[in-house]
């Protein structure tokens, strides 16, 4: 009962805030520079960072781009532009992940996206586009293209407002998106399943609907990406991760017949020495439990940024930590249409967002 009351009060506050923006009581800045927003209605777990990476790979060969996010759980304040001295506490784990993976990408964080965009343009006057990570609720900036993500297994249509569920705002606010992407789809998704999901989501006439999938790569050594290890039925692994919705990753490893010992923490968890001791103990246990297997510790690229603070401990205890990379992909039939929509946002200076009533 208490949660229902809190959820109602929360929903009323969100409704009022959106009403103030929709009716012009709160202003939204629209930049002439193409701004592409990637976000969701729920609190995490839809795969925003892999989709940002997809867009970086799509755009960076042709345009000078940057990414901007608030830098969740960073220890700094204000606008911070990543450089060679940046650490995870400076930027947050997801921006740090982008900074490490894309050497030529400008990565910045700022609580105020409007200020962050202005600062990025001052620092890099030749910027041609900015990707806003996790900015669907940040209405102070009006993006030229808004991409809304929803998890195939947990679409926003089956959720409730916080704290009863994981919705940050009502389902009706989906109307602000130009593109809706259903993420983490099963590889054998049929046309009938797509139609069923489309009927459930009910995209509006101005909205395009796409379906994306996750592809896992070959695990690589956390200190040397050139050293890789292939997974097999004779692999025994501790799966260390502090991400939202780790089930998709866990299911993938089970499909590879890996003997698995999960060690899960909350999303964005900052690892402590106690956590590392627990990791070491769990690793020693799988050595005993699976004496004839190859023994490794698997983690995500996002988690790897938070493990850097414990580099000395990991080296001292010779913990074989491998990073499992992940990429987003689309069906060939949808890939061209998705990429065309994104590129059109960059090319067409007269691109205008849909009117929201």
Secondary structure, DSSP 8 states (H G I E B T S, - for coil): -HHHHHHHHHHHHHHHHHHHHHTTSS--B--SSEEEEEEESBSS-S-HHHHHHHHHHHHTTTS-EEEEE--TT-S--S-EE--TT--HHHH-HHHHHHHHH-TT-EEEE-S-HHHHHHHHHHH-TT--EEEEES-TT-TTB--SEEEEEEESTT-GGG--BTTTSSBSS-GGGGGG-SEEEEES--TT--HHHHHHHHHHH---TT-EEEEEEEEE--EEESS-TT-EE---TTEEEEEEE--S-THHHHHHHHHTT-EEEEEE--TT----HHHHHHHHHHHHHHHHHTTTSEEEEEEEHHHHHHHGGGHHHHHHTT--EEEE-EEEEE-HHHHHHHHHHHHHHHH-TT-------
